[in-house]
Amino acid sequence: MGCGNSSPSGPATAAANAPTKVSRSATGSPAKIVSNDEAIALLKGILKTNPGNRAAKFFNQEYYDSLTPELQDRLMRCLRSGTYNADSGVGCYAMQPEDYDDLRGFFAPLIADYHGVPEGSGQPTDWETAPKMDLAALGLGPSSSRVRVGRNLAAFPLPGAMTKEQRMEMEQVMSVAYAALAKLDMPNGKAFGGRYYSLTPGRPDSISDEEYKGLIKEHLMFKDMAADTYLNTAGISGDWPYGRGTYISDDRRVSIWCNEEDHLRVTVLMNTTTLNEPFDLLGATLKALETVEGVVFKKSAEFGYVTSCPSNLGTGMRASVMCCLPLLTADASTYKASAIAKPFGLSVRGSGGEHTPVVNNMVDISPSARFGISESEILKRLFGGVEAMMKEEQKIAAAALTGHAAVSAVEILSNDKAIALLKDILKTNPGNRAAKFFNQTYYDSLTPVLQDRLMRCLRSGTYNADSGVGCYAMQPEDYDDLRGFFAPLIADYHGVPEGSGQPTDWETAPKMDLAALGLGPSSSRVRVGRNLAAFPLPGAMTKEQRMEMEQVMSVAYAALAKLDMPNGKAFGGRYYSLTPGRPDSISDEEYKGLIKEHLMFKDMAADTYLNTAGILGDWPYGRGTYISDDRRVSIWCNEEDHLRVTVLMNTTTLNEPFDLLGATLKALETVEGVVFKKSAEFGYVTSCPSNLGTGMRASVMVCLPLLTADASTDKASAIAKPFGLSVRGSGGEHTPVVNNMVDISPSARFGISESEILKRLFGGVEAMMKEEQKIAAAALTGHAAVSAAEILSNDKAIAQLMEIRKTHPNNRAAKFFNQEYYDSLTPVLQDRLMRCLRSGTYNADSGVGCYAMQPEDYDDLRGFFAPLIADYHGVPEGSGQPTDWETAPSMDLAALSLGPSSSRVRVGRNLAAFPLPGAMTKEQRMEMEQVMSVAYAALAKLDMPNGKAFGGRYYSLTPGRPDSISDEEYKGLIKEHLMFKDMAADTYLNTAGISGDWPYGRGTYISDDRRVSIWCNEEDHLRVTVLMNTTTLNEPFDLLGATLKALETVEGVVFKKSSEFGYVTSCPSNLGTGMRASVMVCLPLLTADASTDKASAIAKPFGLSVRGSGGEHTPVVNNMVDISPSARFGISESEILKRLFGGVEAMMKEEQKIAEASA
C-alpha cells in the first residue's frame, strides 16, 4: 500500500533497509524519534548509499536553515519514512494538507523529478470525457476497466499525523456522506445505494473478521497496513483498525476506502465497452461527495489534489483497462504491446498487474502520468493506445489469415454414396425424414451447387439412421432455395398442409391471469431460436465466423443492457463467453455454475446429431450466454442456433414472460448488424426444421393435486389435448409427477402465431383448474382444525382454570375468568370464550393464557378481554387506541453522532375475511395464503418511499405450490431471520391450534432489497417486518406504513380493526398498534461495565427497554445495546417513534457528557 519505493513504473518493494529498528507506538510512529539533527545526519548517510532515496536527494540544508523552527519540525516529520527506510524511492509523506505549499522549497523539485515535468508546470483539471471512446468499435467486448483517485479532506491532518480520535471523527463525517451518496443516482439512473463497512470496533456498521476477509478477497477492502514499513514509520498505519473501512455501492462498482494511505481512495471498477463510463461514474461520485457538509477535498493551486505521497499528486488518478491481445502477446511477453504503448505514455503489464506473467493473452494497460496532465487527457491517452494496439492486432491477423471452413469430425461421403446410404436407411428406419423425403428426381433437377448444399443439410440424417428429422439447414436461404425438399418435410413434421404459411402476432391482450384461476406465482418459460441473416447457420460456420458473430452480439448485449424491460427496470446484465482469451470469458467453475442454473448450455460434443451436422465445431469458440440483471432473460450464443432467447420467471400473469420476450427480440434488432433471418413462407429460420415458424417453445408449471392424485398425467392430458398442449412430469419429458406438479406446454410452433400459442396455453390451464375445482367441490366435506390435546368440556376446563388460579396467579386466563360473566353468555359465546382460553387452560405457566380465535372475539367477548387487556398493557380500561403514522420531523441519528444503525419495526395484522390462525382449517390457511400471494405479486410492482420497486417474491412452505421451497432454502431463510421456525415445539401455540396443519399455508414474502419481510400464518395471518441500517429512524417506519397501505389496496386484503382495541392480533399482548420496534446503538461509556443499568435508567422515562446485543436476556457485546419501546397499546405509531428517538437522544447526550468530563 505504501509508495515508499514507488516510481512511475514500480510500486514499493517489500523489504526495507532502515538504519534504526522501529517499534510501533500508539500512533504508529517510531517509538524512538530521533532529533532533527540526528535525522539530517542519517539522510546524508543514506544519500551516499541510496542515492535514489528522494528524501535524501532533495533535502537541502540551506533551505532547512531558512525555515522557522515549526516548519523545520514539519519538514522532518514529512521525511521520517525516508529517514527510517533507506531503500525508499520517494521517502516522504505530507502530514498536513498545506505541507506541499508551505514546504514548497523541498517538495517542488522532488515532485518535478518524480513526475518528469518541469518545476512549476502546474496541474490542469478537466473531467470532460467526450467523444465516446468505444472499445466495441475496436473489436473488443466488455473489458475490465478500473479508475481510482486519492482524496483528502481539508478539515483534517493527513493520515500520517492523525490521532485515533481524528481518524474516528473523519470516519463519522464520511459515514454521513456515504448515507447521502447512497440516496443519489449514478449517471446510469440507478441509485448508488450500498453501505459503509467499518473496521472500528463497536460501531453499528462494523463487520466481522470473516466479512473483512471476504471483502479483501473481492478487492473491495484493504489489508492491515502494519506490515508496510513505509506507512508504519510514516504513522499512516497507526491506531489500526480504528477509523478504517470501506463504502461499497449496491452494484459493487464503486468502493471508497477510508483512512488507508489517504483519507479516501475512490475506485470504480466495471466491465464496459465504453471507457468514458467508469471515468464519468468516478467524476459523479466525487462531485456527489463534495455536496455533503464537511466534505471538502484539499487542493493545491500548484500541485492539484493533495495526497499523502507525492507520487499520487495532481489528478490523484490511476487508471487501467484489461485487453486481450492474442497476436501481440503470442510470445507471452508484453514487449510488442509496450512498444506501441510507449508514445501514449502507457505501461503494459501482465494479467495480474506489475511483475506478473501474461495469462491467456490478457494484459493490463494503464497511463503512467498522474501529474501535469488532466483527467480527460489520461482517458484519451488510454483509449488512443488501446486503439493503436488493436489496429496492429488486425494488421497481423490480416497478414496471417488463410481462412478454412469448419469440417465435421466424420469422413465426408460423396453425394452418390450418401444417397445410397439414405435409400438403405429408408428401408430400416422409415421414420428418418431425411431418407423419407429425399427425392432423386428433385435432386437431379438441381444445379451442382444446390445438390451439394442439399446433401450438406442431410448429413446428420445420413450418419444417424435413428434420427427423426434427419436434417439441419446450413445457410439462412436453404429453406427457400431447397423448398422442393424442405416443404413436404416441414408439413409432415408439423402436421399442417404444405404451403400453410406462418403468421406473426405478438399481441397478448387480454390479461391471462393465473391468480384468477386460483394459482399462485407459477414458473413460466418461453423461448425462441433466432439466426442472423448476415452469417451462415451454425452447421456451416467457420471458427472465425463464430467469433465474429459473438462479437457482433456482445455489442448488442451491451446495448440491450442499457434499455428498459416492460416493467421499467433496465435489462442490465452481461455476457459470459466461453471463448478463451476474451475479456468476458469465464472460468470452468463459473461455467458449471451457470449450467446448474440452466442459464448456460453444456458442451455439445456428446450430441451425435449436432456433431455430424457440424454445429458443435470449434468448441468452445464463439459460445457463451447473456444474462440479464434479474436473471429472467438469457440468450445462448451459437448453440444449435445463433441465438436461443429465453425468458423464465415466476408470475401470475402469463402475458408477462411473452411480453418480455417480445421486447427483448425487438430491442436486439435495433442494434446494427442484428437482423433475424425470416422466410416469407416458413417464418423465422432455425437450424432444425422442427423449430421453424415462431421458433417458440413455451411452458408453465402448475400444481394439479386432484387430477394427478394417481401420480400420472393421463387425466390432465385428456383435458389438454383439444388445446394442442402436452402435459409432462415435474422435470419435463419422460419424468415422473412429483408433488402433483406438471409441466404444460403447447406442441405447435409452426402455422400458429405467438399470440395463439399463449391463448392455447392459458385456455388449457383454465380448463384443468376448473376440473380441479369441480372434483374438489364434489369431495369437500369440510372440518375444523382440532388441537392435538384432548379437548376438555367447558365445565372441566373451568374447574382446571380455578385450580390454576391458586397455583399460578399470573395466568391471566385464570385470573380474569369470571363465572358470572360466563353464565351471562349464550352457549355459542360460552364455547367461543373457552376456545380462546384453551392455551392458558393447558399451560398453567402461561402469562397471558389466551388467544382470540375470530376477528370479532375482542368485541364480542369484551367482558372478559377488556380488563385483561387493561391489566397487561397497564392502561385504564376503555382507554381506546389512537392511530397516527405521521413521522415528521426527521429523526436523524447522524445528528446524534451515530452512524447507520440497525433498526427494526414490525406489526401483526389479520385479515377480516378469515378466522384467526388458531381456528383456521387447513383449507382456509391455504386459501388465505393464495389471497396473499396475489397481494405480494401486486406489492412487488409498486414503489417503496425511496422510489425503488418492492420487487421480491413469496417463498411458500406449502407442499406442491409452484412457489414452494426446499428444506435447504427454508433453513437459509431462517438463518437470515426472514422465515419462522416450525411452531410445533411451542406448546402455547400448539394447544391454541395456531400451529395446526404445519406447514400448509405458511411462508414468507421478501422484498428485493430484503428490507421488507411478511410472514404468513405464523401467530397472526401476517407479521410485517422492516429491517434496515439507517441514520433516519423515520425511514423504517415510513416504509412499514407504505407496505401496509399498499397491501390493503389489493382486493380481499382488509385488516381487521376493533374501534376500541385497534388492530386485531391473536394474542392480546400485541393489540393496539400491533407494533414492536427497536434500534441497535453503541454506548461505549454508558455500558463500560458491560451492563445496561445506566442506559436503562435514562430509557425508563421514555417507556423504553434496553437489552443486550442479542435481545432479551443476552449480554452486552462490544457496547452494543438493543433499545425498544415497551408500549404497543394506547399509544400511536407516531408516539412510539418519538419516544424511541427521544430516549436514544438522551442516552447520546449522556455519552457526550461523560466523555467531556473524562477528557
JOUR-V576983 format. One record per backbone hydrogen bond with DSSP energy under -0.5 kcal/mol. CO is the residue of the C=O (numbers start at 1). NH is the residue of the N-H. If there is no record, write none. Layout:
[[CO;NH] [CO;NH]]
//
This chain:
[[2;12] [3;6] [4;89] [4;90] [4;91] [7;10] [10;7] [17;86] [23;31] [25;28] [26;239] [29;25] [31;33] [32;34] [35;39] [36;40] [37;41] [38;42] [39;43] [40;44] [41;45] [42;46] [43;47] [44;48] [45;48] [45;49] [46;50] [50;53] [52;54] [53;57] [54;58] [60;64] [61;65] [62;66] [63;67] [64;67] [68;72] [69;73] [70;74] [71;75] [72;76] [73;77] [74;78] [75;79] [77;80] [78;93] [79;83] [80;84] [81;85] [85;88] [89;54] [91;82] [95;158] [96;99] [98;101] [98;102] [99;103] [101;104] [103;106] [103;107] [104;108] [106;110] [107;111] [108;112] [109;113] [110;114] [111;115] [112;116] [112;117] [118;121] [126;376] [127;129] [132;134] [133;135] [133;275] [135;138] [135;140] [136;139] [143;145] [143;272] [144;322] [145;270] [146;320] [147;268] [148;318] [149;266] [151;264] [152;298] [153;156] [158;161] [159;162] [163;167] [164;168] [165;169] [166;170] [167;171] [168;172] [169;173] [170;174] [171;175] [172;176] [173;177] [174;178] [175;179] [176;180] [177;181] [178;182] [179;183] [180;183] [181;184] [181;192] [182;193] [184;192] [186;189] [190;186] [192;250] [195;248] [196;198] [197;246] [198;207] [200;203] [203;206] [205;198] [208;212] [209;213] [210;214] [211;215] [212;216] [213;217] [214;218] [215;220] [215;221] [216;219] [224;227] [225;228] [227;229] [228;232] [229;233] [230;234] [231;235] [231;236] [231;237] [232;235] [235;238] [237;240] [239;242] [241;244] [244;199] [244;200] [245;258] [246;197] [247;256] [248;195] [249;252] [253;269] [254;249] [255;267] [256;247] [257;259] [257;265] [258;245] [262;260] [263;259] [264;151] [265;257] [265;267] [266;149] [267;255] [268;147] [270;145] [270;272] [272;143] [273;135] [273;136] [273;275] [274;277] [274;278] [275;279] [276;280] [277;281] [278;282] [279;283] [280;284] [281;285] [282;286] [283;287] [284;288] [285;289] [286;290] [288;291] [289;292] [292;295] [294;296] [296;154] [298;306] [300;304] [303;314] [304;300] [305;314] [308;94] [309;312] [310;313] [313;315] [313;316] [314;305] [316;150] [318;148] [320;146] [321;365] [323;325] [323;363] [325;329] [327;330] [329;332] [332;358] [334;338] [335;339] [336;340] [337;341] [338;342] [339;343] [341;344] [341;346] [342;345] [345;368] [345;369] [347;349] [347;366] [349;364] [350;353] [353;350] [353;356] [357;351] [357;352] [357;359] [359;362] [361;325] [362;359] [363;323] [363;365] [364;349] [365;321] [366;347] [370;315] [374;378] [375;379] [376;380] [377;381] [378;382] [379;383] [380;384] [381;385] [382;386] [383;387] [384;388] [385;389] [386;390] [387;391] [388;392] [389;393] [390;394] [391;395] [392;396] [393;397] [394;398] [395;399] [396;400] [397;401] [411;413] [414;418] [415;419] [416;420] [417;421] [418;422] [419;423] [420;424] [421;425] [422;426] [423;427] [424;427] [424;428] [425;429] [429;432] [431;433] [432;436] [433;437] [435;438] [439;443] [440;444] [441;445] [442;445] [442;446] [443;446] [447;451] [448;452] [449;453] [450;454] [451;455] [452;456] [453;457] [454;458] [456;459] [457;472] [458;462] [459;463] [460;464] [464;467] [468;433] [470;461] [474;537] [475;478] [477;480] [477;481] [478;482] [480;483] [482;485] [482;486] [483;487] [485;489] [486;490] [487;491] [488;492] [489;493] [490;494] [491;495] [491;496] [497;500] [505;755] [506;508] [511;513] [512;514] [512;654] [514;517] [514;519] [515;518] [522;524] [522;651] [523;701] [524;649] [525;699] [526;647] [527;697] [528;645] [530;643] [531;677] [532;535] [537;540] [538;541] [542;546] [543;547] [544;548] [545;549] [546;550] [547;551] [548;552] [549;553] [550;554] [551;555] [552;556] [553;557] [554;558] [555;559] [556;560] [557;561] [558;562] [559;562] [560;563] [560;571] [561;572] [563;571] [565;568] [569;565] [571;629] [574;627] [575;577] [576;625] [577;586] [579;582] [582;585] [584;577] [587;591] [588;592] [589;593] [590;594] [591;595] [592;596] [593;597] [594;599] [594;600] [595;598] [603;606] [604;607] [606;608] [607;611] [608;612] [609;613] [610;614] [610;615] [610;616] [611;614] [614;617] [616;619] [618;621] [620;623] [623;578] [623;579] [624;637] [625;576] [626;635] [627;574] [628;631] [632;648] [633;628] [634;646] [635;626] [636;638] [636;644] [637;624] [641;639] [642;638] [643;530] [644;636] [644;646] [645;528] [646;634] [647;526] [649;524] [649;651] [651;522] [652;514] [652;515] [652;654] [653;656] [654;658] [655;659] [656;660] [657;661] [658;662] [659;663] [660;664] [661;665] [662;666] [663;667] [664;668] [665;669] [667;670] [668;671] [671;674] [673;675] [675;533] [677;685] [679;683] [682;693] [683;679] [684;693] [687;473] [688;691] [689;692] [692;694] [692;695] [693;684] [695;529] [697;527] [699;525] [700;744] [702;704] [702;742] [704;708] [706;709] [708;711] [711;737] [713;717] [714;718] [715;719] [716;720] [717;721] [718;722] [720;723] [720;725] [721;724] [724;747] [724;748] [726;728] [726;745] [728;743] [729;732] [732;729] [732;735] [736;730] [736;731] [736;738] [738;741] [740;704] [741;738] [742;702] [742;744] [743;728] [744;700] [745;726] [749;694] [753;757] [754;758] [755;759] [756;760] [757;761] [758;762] [759;763] [760;764] [761;765] [762;766] [763;767] [764;768] [765;769] [766;770] [767;771] [768;772] [769;773] [770;774] [771;775] [772;776] [773;777] [774;778] [775;779] [776;780] [790;792] [793;797] [794;798] [795;799] [796;800] [797;801] [798;802] [799;803] [800;804] [801;805] [802;806] [803;806] [803;807] [804;808] [808;811] [810;812] [811;815] [812;816] [814;817] [818;822] [819;823] [820;824] [821;825] [822;825] [826;830] [827;831] [828;832] [829;833] [830;834] [831;835] [832;836] [833;837] [835;838] [836;851] [837;841] [838;842] [839;843] [843;846] [847;812] [849;840] [853;916] [854;857] [856;859] [856;860] [857;861] [859;862] [861;864] [861;865] [862;866] [864;868] [865;869] [866;870] [867;871] [868;872] [869;873] [870;874] [870;875] [876;879] [884;1134] [885;887] [890;892] [891;893] [891;1033] [893;896] [893;898] [894;897] [901;903] [901;1030] [902;1080] [903;1028] [904;1078] [905;1026] [906;1076] [907;1024] [909;1022] [910;1056] [911;914] [916;919] [917;920] [921;925] [922;926] [923;927] [924;928] [925;929] [926;930] [927;931] [928;932] [929;933] [930;934] [931;935] [932;936] [933;937] [934;938] [935;939] [936;940] [937;941] [938;941] [939;942] [939;950] [940;951] [942;950] [944;947] [948;944] [950;1008] [953;1006] [954;956] [955;1004] [956;965] [958;961] [961;964] [963;956] [966;970] [967;971] [968;972] [969;973] [970;974] [971;975] [972;976] [973;978] [973;979] [974;977] [982;985] [983;986] [985;987] [986;990] [987;991] [988;992] [989;993] [989;994] [989;995] [990;993] [993;996] [995;998] [997;1000] [999;1002] [1002;957] [1002;958] [1003;1016] [1004;955] [1005;1014] [1006;953] [1007;1010] [1011;1027] [1012;1007] [1013;1025] [1014;1005] [1015;1017] [1015;1023] [1016;1003] [1020;1018] [1021;1017] [1022;909] [1023;1015] [1023;1025] [1024;907] [1025;1013] [1026;905] [1028;903] [1028;1030] [1030;901] [1031;893] [1031;894] [1031;1033] [1032;1035] [1033;1037] [1034;1038] [1035;1039] [1036;1040] [1037;1041] [1038;1042] [1039;1043] [1040;1044] [1041;1045] [1042;1046] [1043;1047] [1044;1048] [1046;1049] [1047;1050] [1050;1053] [1052;1054] [1054;912] [1056;1064] [1058;1062] [1061;1072] [1062;1058] [1063;1072] [1066;852] [1067;1070] [1068;1071] [1071;1073] [1071;1074] [1072;1063] [1074;908] [1076;906] [1078;904] [1079;1123] [1081;1083] [1081;1121] [1083;1087] [1085;1088] [1087;1090] [1090;1116] [1092;1096] [1093;1097] [1094;1098] [1095;1099] [1096;1100] [1097;1101] [1099;1102] [1099;1104] [1100;1103] [1103;1126] [1103;1127] [1105;1107] [1105;1124] [1107;1122] [1108;1111] [1111;1108] [1111;1114] [1115;1109] [1115;1110] [1115;1117] [1117;1120] [1119;1083] [1120;1117] [1121;1081] [1121;1123] [1122;1107] [1123;1079] [1124;1105] [1128;1073] [1132;1136] [1133;1137] [1134;1138] [1135;1139] [1136;1140] [1137;1141] [1138;1142] [1139;1143] [1140;1144] [1141;1145] [1142;1146] [1143;1147] [1144;1148] [1145;1149] [1146;1150] [1147;1151] [1148;1152] [1149;1153] [1150;1154] [1151;1155] [1152;1156] [1153;1157] [1154;1158] [1155;1159] [1156;1159]]
//
